[in-house]
Amino acid sequence: MTLNEYLKENKLSVRAFSKITDIPEATITKYKYKERIPRPDLMEKIILATNAQVTPNDWYMHKFNFNLKRDQF
């Protein structure tokens, strides 16, 4: 689940999530829109705050096209 999906599903604003994680609102906004990938220490805060519903993979998986066939590599 992406951070954006998590915030919507749990009806949390960026401001509220910022307070929960102690990560600045501007930074959360960049993470929400995948403009930046969290550092490991901040990723840990996000994982803990979301009960592992948002994980590091959620920032990377959208970049890959898993419909490619082996001979297309």
N, C-alpha and C positions, 0 to 999 in steps of 0.2 A: 504494500500500500504506500502510495506517495505521501509526502507530508501534506500536500494540498488536500488530498482525499481524506486524510486523517482529521485535519482541521474541520473540513466540511461535515464529515460524519459525526464528529463529536461536538459540533457547533461551537468551536473555539475560534476566537479572533487571534490574529497575530499578536496583539497586545497581551491577551491572556496567556498564550503559549510562551511568550517571551518571559512573563513573570514566573511561570511554572519552571522554565528551564534556566532562567537567569542568563539568557542570550539576548542581545539587543534586537529590538523590533526590526530594524533595517536588515540585520543579518538573517533573521527568520524569513523575512520577505524574499531575500535572495535565494534562500534554500527552497522556499515554497515554489518559486518559479524556475527552479533549477538553473539559476544564473551562477551559482557557486555550490561547491561540494563541501560539506562540513569537515573541519579538521577532526582527527580521531577523538580528542577530548570533548569536543562539542557534539560529535556523533553519539558518544556515550550518553550524554545528557538527553539527547533526543530519543535514543533507544529506551532509556529508563522511563522517561516521561510518557512514552507511548506504549509501554508494556511490550516492547519489541514488535509492535505492529508496523513501525517504520524502521528499516534497516539500511545499512550501507548499499546493499544491492539495489535499492529503490532509486538511487541516484545514477546508477550505471546501466540498468537493464533497458531503459528506453533508448539507449544509444545503439543497441544491437538489433539487427534484423535477423530473427531466428527462422525466417522462411527461406533462407538461402540453402541451396543444395550444395553438397560437398564439392562438386566440380566447379563451383562458382568462386571458390576461395582463391 
